[in-house]
């Protein structure tokens, strides 16, 4: 791709997260890297570029419709890397991902849509392997912290000659929001699942994105079902969204991005070989005592009600009035107060336990996502010699691995792993 006109094109530069990503690139891309901005409106692109300072004053502007196959193919042929914030990806992302796979152009996005990634794997994995393209989905808060956190544990276990078994991620703290684009993607997928029941099986399969499907169930993994009152308690406990964290006895509930993150991590596990015994879950930590129990119950009920409400027209219309719309976002002051901390705890088949921490002083859905996406794009453009030897439809861990870890650490992220005492 040395004869390409550009090194990176940011598609969707006029959206809220797109503008944040453009600003990150303008402030952090090395001199001489050829970067272009793409979108539907020449005037809006000019407005974005004018706000980026001297470093971006000569960045070319490309007016492209995401649904124009010819224009999208031309875009993919002109650059070495495409980074896109144009979602929902099931609506607007298919032509671009397909064009990049065919042209040998590296690609990264912010999708949180299982159905879109599933289609991309089916349509683009083999063409991208043939062309040498890295098609890297989920390069924002969903799912870089999850994917890299588990990868660090897997690498530590592998260094000890072991493979991962039961692994879990706990969101210990988080302050910030989910972008309007993320919410719109969830809305779009919920509508499709209601319209086409066959998609529910795909979205509900924890191994839907894994290469080769579900691994064999590890020996001794099944637990005998108890009868009587004990059996009733077991079934009620399993059905409840509120659980107890085995690490600190805090009350936990569902994490809103778990249904997507766990699928991305499962794909990494299948491509990197975490082991047939690998099983993975995610949850949010709501604290201890009566307050923790009440918080976990109230937030979990609200989250489940909100997700269910997305699938029905009348309730969806009500939610649309209060949830952020695509292109909307918080002030710089609000984003500056954002943060997140996540812990991955993994049990290995040699009896050892490992823990990784992924944390950052950024708003997870906005400024933090812009850093993650921008650094993913820069890694694809600059770190080719150090990246994992892989092509196809990939994940952050399988396409970018440790080079991305090093980049994020340089931008204030904590990414650490340790072996826990026996």
C-alpha positions as CSV (number, residue, x, y, z in Angstrom):
1,X,0.0,0.0,0.0
2,X,3.0,2.3,-0.3
3,X,1.5,4.0,-3.4
4,X,-1.6,5.1,-1.7
5,X,-2.4,8.8,-1.7
6,X,-3.2,8.9,2.1
7,X,-2.2,7.1,5.2
8,X,-5.4,7.5,7.3
9,X,-8.9,8.7,6.3
10,X,-11.3,9.5,9.2
11,X,-14.8,8.8,7.9
12,X,-17.6,10.4,9.9
13,X,-15.4,13.3,11.0
14,X,-18.3,15.7,11.5
15,X,-20.1,13.6,14.2
16,X,-19.5,14.2,17.9
17,X,-17.1,11.3,18.4
18,X,-15.7,11.9,14.9
19,X,-14.8,15.4,15.9
20,X,-13.1,14.2,19.1
21,X,-11.2,11.6,17.1
22,X,-10.1,14.2,14.5
23,X,-8.9,16.4,17.4
24,X,-6.9,13.6,18.9
25,X,-5.3,12.8,15.5
26,X,-4.4,16.4,14.9
27,X,-2.7,16.7,18.3
28,X,-0.9,13.3,18.3
29,X,-0.3,12.1,14.7
30,X,3.4,12.5,13.7
31,X,4.4,15.1,11.2
32,X,4.3,13.9,7.7
33,X,1.4,11.4,8.2
34,X,-1.1,12.0,5.5
35,X,-4.6,12.3,7.0
36,X,-7.9,13.0,5.3
37,X,-11.3,13.8,6.6
38,X,-14.4,12.2,5.0
39,X,-18.2,12.8,5.4
40,X,-21.3,13.8,3.5
41,X,-21.0,17.6,3.8
42,X,-18.2,19.7,2.4
43,X,-19.1,22.6,4.6
44,X,-19.3,20.6,7.8
45,X,-15.9,19.0,7.0
46,X,-14.4,22.4,6.5
47,X,-15.8,23.6,9.8
48,X,-14.2,20.6,11.5
49,X,-10.8,21.1,9.9
50,X,-10.8,24.8,10.7
51,X,-11.2,24.0,14.4
52,X,-8.2,21.6,14.4
53,X,-5.4,24.1,14.2
54,X,-2.4,24.4,11.9
55,X,-1.5,20.7,12.1
56,X,-4.6,19.9,10.1
57,X,-4.8,22.9,7.8
58,X,-3.8,21.0,4.7
59,X,-5.7,17.8,5.4
60,X,-7.7,16.9,2.3
61,X,-11.5,16.7,2.5
62,X,-13.5,13.8,0.9
63,X,-17.2,14.1,0.3
64,X,-18.5,10.5,0.4
65,X,-21.9,8.9,0.9
66,X,-21.6,5.7,3.0
67,X,-24.2,3.9,0.9
68,X,-22.6,4.8,-2.5
69,X,-20.6,1.6,-3.3
70,X,-18.5,3.3,-6.0
71,X,-17.6,6.2,-3.8
72,X,-16.8,4.0,-0.9
73,X,-14.6,1.7,-3.0
74,X,-12.7,4.8,-4.3
75,X,-12.2,5.9,-0.7
76,X,-10.8,2.5,0.3
77,X,-8.4,2.5,-2.7
78,X,-6.9,5.9,-1.9
79,X,-5.7,5.3,1.7
80,X,-3.8,2.7,3.7
81,X,-6.2,3.0,6.7
82,X,-9.8,3.9,7.1
83,X,-11.2,4.7,10.6
84,X,-14.9,5.2,10.7
85,X,-17.5,6.5,13.2
86,X,-20.4,6.2,10.8
87,X,-23.1,4.1,12.4
88,X,-25.3,2.3,13.0
89,X,-23.0,0.0,11.2
90,X,-25.7,-2.4,10.1
91,X,-27.2,0.5,8.1
92,X,-24.1,2.4,6.9
93,X,-21.0,0.2,7.6
94,X,-21.3,-2.8,5.3
95,X,-20.1,-1.2,2.0
96,X,-17.0,0.4,3.6
97,X,-15.9,-2.8,5.4
98,X,-16.4,-4.8,2.3
99,X,-14.5,-2.3,0.1
100,X,-11.6,-2.3,2.6
101,X,-11.4,-6.1,2.7
102,X,-11.2,-6.2,-1.1
103,X,-8.7,-3.4,-1.5
104,X,-6.3,-4.6,1.2
105,X,-7.0,-1.4,3.3
106,X,-6.8,-1.6,7.0
107,X,-10.0,-0.6,8.8
108,X,-11.2,0.1,12.3
109,X,-14.6,1.2,13.7
110,X,-16.6,1.7,16.9
111,X,-19.4,-0.9,16.3
112,X,-21.1,-2.4,19.3
113,X,-23.4,-4.5,17.0
114,X,-23.2,-8.3,17.2
115,X,-25.2,-8.8,14.0
116,X,-23.0,-6.4,12.0
117,X,-19.8,-8.1,13.1
118,X,-21.3,-11.5,12.5
119,X,-22.1,-10.5,8.9
120,X,-18.7,-9.0,8.4
121,X,-17.0,-12.2,9.6
122,X,-19.0,-14.2,7.1
123,X,-18.5,-11.8,4.1
124,X,-15.1,-10.2,4.7
125,X,-12.9,-12.6,6.7
126,X,-11.6,-14.6,3.8
127,X,-11.3,-11.7,1.3
128,X,-9.4,-9.7,3.9
129,X,-7.0,-12.6,4.6
130,X,-6.3,-12.8,0.9
131,X,-5.8,-9.1,0.5
132,X,-3.8,-8.7,3.8
133,X,-6.3,-6.2,5.3
134,X,-6.9,-6.0,9.0
135,X,-10.7,-5.4,9.5
136,X,-10.7,-4.4,13.2
137,X,-14.1,-4.0,14.8
138,X,-14.9,-2.6,18.3
139,X,-12.1,-0.2,18.7
140,X,-13.7,2.0,21.4
141,X,-14.9,1.5,25.0
142,X,-16.7,-1.4,23.4
143,X,-14.5,-3.4,23.4
144,X,-10.8,-2.4,23.8
145,X,-10.7,-2.5,27.7
146,X,-12.4,-6.0,27.8
147,X,-10.4,-7.4,24.9
148,X,-7.0,-6.1,26.0
149,X,-7.6,-6.9,29.7
150,X,-8.3,-10.5,29.0
151,X,-5.4,-10.7,26.5
152,X,-3.0,-9.6,29.2
153,X,-4.2,-12.3,31.5
154,X,-3.9,-14.9,28.7
155,X,-0.4,-13.8,27.9
156,X,0.6,-14.0,31.6
157,X,-0.9,-17.5,31.8
158,X,0.8,-18.6,28.6
159,X,4.2,-17.4,30.0
160,X,3.6,-19.9,32.8
161,X,2.7,-22.7,30.4
162,X,-1.1,-22.5,31.2
163,X,-4.4,-21.7,29.5
164,X,-7.3,-19.7,30.8
165,X,-10.4,-21.1,32.3
166,X,-13.2,-19.2,34.0
167,X,-12.6,-15.5,33.5
168,X,-14.6,-12.5,34.5
169,X,-14.5,-8.7,34.2
170,X,-15.9,-6.4,36.8
171,X,-16.6,-2.7,36.1
172,X,-15.4,-1.3,39.5
173,X,-16.1,2.3,38.7
174,X,-17.3,4.4,35.8
175,X,-18.3,8.0,35.3
176,X,-19.4,9.2,31.9
177,X,-21.9,8.4,29.2
178,X,-22.6,6.2,26.3
179,X,-22.7,8.2,23.0
180,X,-25.8,8.8,21.0
181,X,-24.3,6.7,18.3
182,X,-23.9,3.7,20.6
183,X,-27.5,4.0,21.7
184,X,-28.7,4.3,18.1
185,X,-26.8,1.1,17.2
186,X,-28.5,-0.7,20.1
187,X,-31.8,0.6,18.9
188,X,-31.2,-0.5,15.4
189,X,-30.2,-4.0,16.5
190,X,-33.2,-4.3,18.8
191,X,-35.6,-3.4,15.9
192,X,-33.9,-6.0,13.6
193,X,-34.1,-8.7,16.2
194,X,-37.8,-8.0,16.7
195,X,-38.5,-8.0,13.0
196,X,-36.4,-11.1,12.2
197,X,-36.5,-13.8,14.9
198,X,-33.6,-15.7,13.3
199,X,-31.2,-12.9,14.4
200,X,-32.1,-13.5,18.1
201,X,-30.2,-16.8,18.0
202,X,-27.1,-15.1,16.7
203,X,-27.2,-12.2,19.1
204,X,-27.9,-14.6,22.0
205,X,-25.0,-17.0,21.3
206,X,-22.0,-16.2,23.4
207,X,-19.8,-17.8,20.7
208,X,-21.5,-16.3,17.7
209,X,-18.4,-14.4,16.6
210,X,-15.8,-17.1,17.5
211,X,-13.9,-18.8,14.7
212,X,-15.0,-22.4,14.8
213,X,-17.9,-21.7,17.2
214,X,-18.3,-22.9,20.8
215,X,-15.2,-24.9,22.1
216,X,-15.8,-28.3,23.8
217,X,-17.2,-28.0,27.3
218,X,-14.3,-28.7,29.7
219,X,-14.4,-31.9,31.7
220,X,-16.1,-31.5,35.1
221,X,-17.7,-28.2,34.1
222,X,-21.3,-29.3,34.6
223,X,-22.8,-29.0,38.1
224,X,-25.4,-31.6,39.2
225,X,-28.9,-30.1,39.6
226,X,-30.1,-30.2,43.2
227,X,-33.7,-31.0,44.1
228,X,-36.2,-29.7,46.6
229,X,-35.9,-26.2,48.2
230,X,-32.1,-26.1,47.4
231,X,-32.9,-26.6,43.7
232,X,-35.5,-23.8,43.7
233,X,-32.9,-21.5,45.4
234,X,-30.4,-22.4,42.7
235,X,-32.7,-21.6,39.9
236,X,-33.9,-18.3,41.4
237,X,-30.3,-17.2,42.1
238,X,-29.3,-18.1,38.5
239,X,-32.2,-16.1,37.0
240,X,-31.6,-13.0,39.2
241,X,-29.5,-10.3,37.6
242,X,-28.1,-9.4,41.1
243,X,-25.2,-11.6,42.3
244,X,-22.3,-11.5,44.7
245,X,-18.8,-10.9,43.5
246,X,-16.5,-13.8,44.6
247,X,-13.5,-11.4,44.9
248,X,-15.0,-8.9,47.4
249,X,-18.5,-10.1,48.2
250,X,-20.0,-6.9,46.6
251,X,-23.3,-6.9,44.9
252,X,-23.2,-7.0,41.1
253,X,-25.5,-6.6,38.2
254,X,-25.4,-6.6,34.4
255,X,-23.0,-4.4,32.5
256,X,-24.7,-2.8,29.6
257,X,-22.0,-3.7,27.0
258,X,-21.4,-7.2,28.2
259,X,-23.7,-8.8,25.5
260,X,-21.3,-7.4,22.9
261,X,-17.9,-7.4,24.6
262,X,-18.1,-11.0,25.6
263,X,-18.6,-11.9,21.9
264,X,-15.6,-9.9,20.8
265,X,-13.5,-11.5,23.6
266,X,-14.7,-15.0,22.5
267,X,-13.5,-14.2,18.9
268,X,-10.1,-13.3,20.3
269,X,-10.0,-16.4,22.4
270,X,-10.7,-18.6,19.3
271,X,-8.1,-16.9,17.2
272,X,-5.4,-16.6,19.9
273,X,-6.0,-19.9,21.6
274,X,-6.9,-19.1,25.2
275,X,-7.9,-22.7,25.7
276,X,-11.0,-25.0,25.4
277,X,-11.8,-24.3,29.0
278,X,-12.1,-20.6,28.6
279,X,-15.4,-19.1,29.7
280,X,-16.0,-15.4,30.1
281,X,-18.6,-13.1,31.8
282,X,-18.8,-9.3,32.6
283,X,-20.7,-7.5,35.3
284,X,-20.9,-4.2,37.2
285,X,-19.9,-3.7,40.8
286,X,-22.4,-1.8,42.9
287,X,-20.7,-2.0,46.3
288,X,-21.4,-3.8,49.6
289,X,-24.1,-3.8,52.3
290,X,-27.7,-2.9,52.0
291,X,-26.9,0.1,49.8
292,X,-25.0,-2.0,47.3
293,X,-27.9,-4.5,47.2
294,X,-30.5,-1.9,46.6
295,X,-28.4,-0.1,44.0
296,X,-27.7,-3.3,42.1
297,X,-31.3,-4.2,42.1
298,X,-32.6,-0.8,41.0
299,X,-30.0,-0.2,38.3
300,X,-30.3,-3.8,37.0
301,X,-34.1,-3.5,36.7
302,X,-33.8,-0.2,35.0
303,X,-31.2,-1.5,32.5
304,X,-33.2,-4.6,31.6
305,X,-36.4,-2.5,31.2
306,X,-34.6,-0.1,29.0
307,X,-33.2,-2.8,26.8
308,X,-36.6,-4.4,26.5
309,X,-38.2,-1.0,25.8
310,X,-35.9,-0.5,22.8
311,X,-37.6,-3.4,21.0
312,X,-41.1,-2.0,21.1
313,X,-42.3,1.0,19.1
314,X,-44.3,2.9,21.8
315,X,-41.7,2.5,24.6
316,X,-38.9,3.2,22.1
317,X,-40.5,6.5,21.2
318,X,-40.6,7.5,24.9
319,X,-36.9,6.5,25.3
320,X,-35.9,8.4,22.2
321,X,-37.0,11.6,23.9
322,X,-34.7,11.3,26.8
323,X,-31.7,9.4,25.4
324,X,-28.8,11.2,23.6
325,X,-29.3,11.4,19.8
326,X,-26.5,10.6,17.3
327,X,-24.2,13.5,17.1
328,X,-24.9,14.8,20.6
329,X,-22.5,14.7,23.5
330,X,-21.4,16.4,26.7
331,X,-19.4,19.5,27.3
332,X,-15.6,19.4,27.6
333,X,-16.0,20.1,31.3
334,X,-18.3,17.1,31.8
335,X,-16.0,14.9,29.8
336,X,-13.0,16.0,31.9
337,X,-14.7,14.5,34.9
338,X,-15.0,11.0,33.3
339,X,-13.2,7.9,34.3
340,X,-13.4,4.1,34.4
341,X,-11.7,1.2,36.1
342,X,-12.2,-2.4,35.1
343,X,-10.7,-5.6,36.6
344,X,-10.3,-8.9,34.9
345,X,-9.8,-12.0,37.1
346,X,-8.8,-15.2,35.4
347,X,-8.4,-18.8,36.6
348,X,-5.9,-20.9,34.7
349,X,-5.8,-24.7,34.2
350,X,-2.6,-24.9,36.4
351,X,-4.5,-23.5,39.4
352,X,-3.0,-20.0,39.1
353,X,-5.1,-16.9,39.2
354,X,-4.3,-13.7,37.3
355,X,-5.7,-10.2,37.5
356,X,-5.5,-7.3,35.0
357,X,-6.6,-3.7,35.5
358,X,-7.7,-1.4,32.7
359,X,-8.4,2.1,33.7
360,X,-8.3,5.7,32.3
361,X,-9.1,9.2,33.4
362,X,-11.4,9.7,30.4
363,X,-15.1,9.7,29.7
364,X,-15.5,6.1,28.5
365,X,-18.0,6.8,25.7
366,X,-16.6,10.0,24.4
367,X,-13.1,11.3,25.1
368,X,-11.8,7.8,26.1
369,X,-13.3,6.2,23.0
370,X,-11.7,8.9,20.8
371,X,-8.3,8.2,22.3
372,X,-8.8,4.4,21.8
373,X,-10.0,4.7,18.2
374,X,-7.4,7.3,17.3
375,X,-4.5,5.2,18.6
376,X,-5.9,2.1,16.9
377,X,-5.8,3.9,13.6
378,X,-2.3,5.2,14.3
379,X,-1.1,1.7,15.2
380,X,-2.5,0.4,11.9
381,X,-0.7,3.2,10.0
382,X,2.6,3.2,11.8
383,X,3.3,0.0,13.7
384,X,2.9,-2.5,10.9
385,X,6.2,-4.3,11.6
386,X,5.3,-4.8,15.3
387,X,1.7,-5.8,14.9
388,X,0.6,-9.4,15.2
389,X,1.0,-11.4,12.0
390,X,-2.7,-11.5,11.2
391,X,-5.3,-10.4,8.6
392,X,-9.0,-10.9,8.2
393,X,-11.9,-9.8,10.3
394,X,-10.1,-9.3,13.7
395,X,-10.4,-7.8,17.2
396,X,-8.3,-5.2,18.9
397,X,-6.3,-8.0,20.7
398,X,-5.7,-10.1,17.6
399,X,-5.0,-7.2,15.2
400,X,-3.2,-4.7,17.4
401,X,-2.2,-6.5,20.6
402,X,0.7,-5.1,22.6
403,X,1.5,-2.2,20.3
404,X,-1.9,-0.8,21.2
405,X,-1.3,-1.5,24.9
406,X,1.9,0.6,24.7
407,X,0.2,3.4,22.9
408,X,-2.6,3.6,25.4
409,X,-0.3,3.6,28.3
410,X,1.5,6.6,26.8
411,X,-1.8,8.4,26.9
412,X,-2.6,7.9,30.5
413,X,-4.3,4.4,30.4
414,X,-3.5,1.9,33.1
415,X,-3.0,-1.6,31.6
416,X,-1.4,-3.9,34.2
417,X,-1.5,-7.6,35.0
418,X,-0.3,-9.7,37.9
419,X,-0.3,-13.2,39.2
420,X,-2.4,-13.4,42.4
421,X,-1.1,-15.1,45.5
422,X,-2.2,-18.8,45.8
